[in-house]
Amino acid sequence: MVTHDLIRGLKKIKKNEPFQRFTNSYLKLFGSINLKSLIFYMSLFNSIITSILPIMPKWFAKPFAKPYVAGKTEDDAVTHIRTLNEKGFSATVDILGEHVLTKEEARDITAQYCHLYDRINTESLNCNLSIKPTHVGLNISLAEAMANFTNLTKKAQEHGNFLRIDMENSPFTNQTFEIYQHCKTIYNNVGVVIQSYLHRSLNDINHLANGQFNSRICKGIYRESESIAYQGREEIKENYLNLSKAMAVQKAYSGFATHDQDLIDQLLHWIESENISKDLFEFQVLYGVPMEGRLEALLEAGYKVRVYVPYGPDWFDYSVRRLKENPKIISYVLKNFFRKR
Ligand SMILES: Cc1cc2nc3c(=O)[nH]c(=O)nc-3n(C[C@H](O)[C@H](O)[C@H](O)COP(=O)(O)OP(=O)(O)OC[C@H]3O[C@@H](n4cnc5c(N)ncnc54)[C@H](O)[C@@H]3O)c2cc1C
């Protein structure tokens, strides 16, 4: 089945010739082997691609990044957001990048985000911002990030918009919650992210959540050690559901961020059987991840769906870092690439 999809998908590639040449060799190599070996070779392939990607030309990385990035410029992002809004989706926008090393860069990114708030307001877009703390200075110092988030919070307040503080890897978790709590003293419409792979997350919800708490719930994208994080898919999922329930008990607002169809089924089963108010949650997905009609079905059933839209000139470094952090994304991309869009 997978081999069949691969072959069908490869035949459809018409545009990117260098990539087509590359994938044709891939097809020749893998076309004749059975499914078990294919899985083994796919994971080997993931590791090889991840290691060579940084030294490969950009045309090679582009197919891996393109479906998931809404262009290089603010104008590109705005065009995509408007289209999403017209289809009934809300959006949250992210300028690609993280771990900036100079104050000038952190402040420049902050200014770009402030401009985005102005633009969202002027163009009446249904869109808020999702910002990584290290993108606006947390890797430089907590004080730098605090100062920039203070400006961002005031800008969100000026336009009555919302600010989501993304969650990065565990060395930044405590400081991110500190920033969140600081921003909340300025303006209420600020939210954070809880990762279900972290052992600490239920405690964090119990500590932070109340009727004013707004958190995205996600599994977590970074590699974390087993001393602090669940490693098994099922336990991460089980914790996801427990955290979602804990949020509802506190009457806190959840953004259920996942593409996992089975998890969405389980969430819907719980939501419907417990009659959880639609005012207490929304579903969230990353731009470009194929969901096979699920998002439209959710909208039709009256649920809110927000799409996370990343854009920016930094797409290459971002994609390489993402792929290094989670080589499985190579398989996602290839699988999705080969799937009928
Ligand atoms: C809106 C949103 C915001 C997020 N914000 C954060 C954050 O702030 N901090 C953080 O640590 N993590 C964040 N994540 C990532 C999240 O933690 C997971 O790592 C990611 O969503 C994969 O988990 P999953 O629940 O989708 O399930 P999985 O079982 O991993 O994926 C289910 C299926 O979805 C597809 N898929 C999943 N992820 C991708 C992808 N990146 N590209 C292509 N296809 C994919 C694959 O086909 C896969 O089979 C966010 C995710 C979303 C949707």
The ligand as an SDF file (V2000), in Angstrom:
LIG
                    3D

 53 58  0  0  0  0  0  0  0  0999 V2000
   -0.9000   24.3310   16.0070 C   0  0  0  0  0  0  0  0  0  0  0  0
    0.2900   23.6170   16.5890 C   0  0  0  0  0  0  0  0  0  0  0  0
    1.1540   24.2980   17.4210 C   0  0  0  0  0  0  0  0  0  0  0  0
    2.2380   23.6430   18.0110 C   0  0  0  0  0  0  0  0  0  0  0  0
    3.0270   24.3090   18.9050 N   0  0  0  0  0  0  0  0  0  0  0  0
    3.9940   23.6460   19.5580 C   0  0  0  0  0  0  0  0  0  0  0  0
    4.7440   24.2630   20.5850 C   0  0  0  0  0  0  0  0  0  0  0  0
    4.5590   25.4430   20.9250 O   0  0  0  0  0  0  0  0  0  0  0  0
    5.7140   23.5320   21.2070 N   0  0  0  0  0  0  0  0  0  0  0  0
    5.9480   22.2140   20.8680 C   0  0  0  0  0  0  0  0  0  0  0  0
    6.8130   21.5920   21.4920 O   0  0  0  0  0  0  0  0  0  0  0  0
    5.2560   21.6070   19.8860 N   0  0  0  0  0  0  0  0  0  0  0  0
    4.2960   22.2750   19.2180 C   0  0  0  0  0  0  0  0  0  0  0  0
    3.5830   21.6450   18.2470 N   0  0  0  0  0  0  0  0  0  0  0  0
    4.0220   20.3120   17.7580 C   0  0  0  0  0  0  0  0  0  0  0  0
    3.3790   19.2030   18.5560 C   0  0  0  0  0  0  0  0  0  0  0  0
    3.8980   19.2220   19.8580 O   0  0  0  0  0  0  0  0  0  0  0  0
    3.6480   17.8280   17.9410 C   0  0  0  0  0  0  0  0  0  0  0  0
    5.0130   17.5760   17.9310 O   0  0  0  0  0  0  0  0  0  0  0  0
    3.1490   17.6840   16.5040 C   0  0  0  0  0  0  0  0  0  0  0  0
    1.8950   18.2810   16.3450 O   0  0  0  0  0  0  0  0  0  0  0  0
    3.0350   16.1960   16.1360 C   0  0  0  0  0  0  0  0  0  0  0  0
    2.1370   15.5540   17.0010 O   0  0  0  0  0  0  0  0  0  0  0  0
    0.6370   15.1780   16.5990 P   0  0  0  0  0  0  0  0  0  0  0  0
   -0.2050   15.3440   17.8050 O   0  0  0  0  0  0  0  0  0  0  0  0
    0.2020   15.9810   15.4340 O   0  0  0  0  0  0  0  0  0  0  0  0
    0.6440   13.6240   16.3220 O   0  0  0  0  0  0  0  0  0  0  0  0
    1.5980   12.6780   15.4880 P   0  0  0  0  0  0  0  0  0  0  0  0
    1.1140   11.2990   15.7930 O   0  0  0  0  0  0  0  0  0  0  0  0
    3.0330   12.9730   15.6810 O   0  0  0  0  0  0  0  0  0  0  0  0
    1.2150   13.0370   14.0170 O   0  0  0  0  0  0  0  0  0  0  0  0
    0.0110   12.5940   13.4330 C   0  0  0  0  0  0  0  0  0  0  0  0
    0.1630   12.7290   11.9170 C   0  0  0  0  0  0  0  0  0  0  0  0
    0.2070   14.1160   11.5760 O   0  0  0  0  0  0  0  0  0  0  0  0
    1.1760   14.3770   10.5750 C   0  0  0  0  0  0  0  0  0  0  0  0
    2.1390   15.3540   11.0930 N   0  0  0  0  0  0  0  0  0  0  0  0
    2.3670   15.6380   12.3730 C   0  0  0  0  0  0  0  0  0  0  0  0
    3.2640   16.6260   12.5140 N   0  0  0  0  0  0  0  0  0  0  0  0
    3.6300   16.9630   11.2590 C   0  0  0  0  0  0  0  0  0  0  0  0
    4.5350   17.9150   10.7240 C   0  0  0  0  0  0  0  0  0  0  0  0
    5.2490   18.7550   11.4850 N   0  0  0  0  0  0  0  0  0  0  0  0
    4.6710   17.9620    9.3920 N   0  0  0  0  0  0  0  0  0  0  0  0
    3.9600   17.1700    8.6090 C   0  0  0  0  0  0  0  0  0  0  0  0
    3.0810   16.2750    9.0480 N   0  0  0  0  0  0  0  0  0  0  0  0
    2.9280   16.1480   10.3500 C   0  0  0  0  0  0  0  0  0  0  0  0
    1.7880   13.0600   10.2230 C   0  0  0  0  0  0  0  0  0  0  0  0
    1.1370   12.5610    9.0520 O   0  0  0  0  0  0  0  0  0  0  0  0
    1.4730   12.1650   11.3860 C   0  0  0  0  0  0  0  0  0  0  0  0
    1.3490   10.8370   11.0130 O   0  0  0  0  0  0  0  0  0  0  0  0
    2.4730   22.2700   17.6920 C   0  0  0  0  0  0  0  0  0  0  0  0
    1.6010   21.5910   16.8470 C   0  0  0  0  0  0  0  0  0  0  0  0
    0.5160   22.2280   16.3090 C   0  0  0  0  0  0  0  0  0  0  0  0
   -0.4420   21.4620   15.4520 C   0  0  0  0  0  0  0  0  0  0  0  0
  1  2  1  0
  2  3  1  0
  2 52  2  0
  3  4  2  0
  4  5  1  0
  4 50  1  0
  5  6  2  0
  6  7  1  0
  6 13  1  0
  7  8  2  0
  7  9  1  0
  9 10  1  0
 10 11  2  0
 10 12  1  0
 12 13  2  0
 13 14  1  0
 14 15  1  0
 14 50  1  0
 15 16  1  0
 16 17  1  0
 16 18  1  0
 18 19  1  0
 18 20  1  0
 20 21  1  0
 20 22  1  0
 22 23  1  0
 23 24  1  0
 24 25  2  0
 24 26  1  0
 24 27  1  0
 27 28  1  0
 28 29  2  0
 28 30  1  0
 28 31  1  0
 31 32  1  0
 32 33  1  0
 33 34  1  0
 33 48  1  0
 34 35  1  0
 35 36  1  0
 35 46  1  0
 36 37  1  0
 36 45  1  0
 37 38  2  0
 38 39  1  0
 39 40  1  0
 39 45  2  0
 40 41  1  0
 40 42  2  0
 42 43  1  0
 43 44  2  0
 44 45  1  0
 46 47  1  0
 46 48  1  0
 48 49  1  0
 50 51  2  0
 51 52  1  0
 52 53  1  0
M  END
$$$$
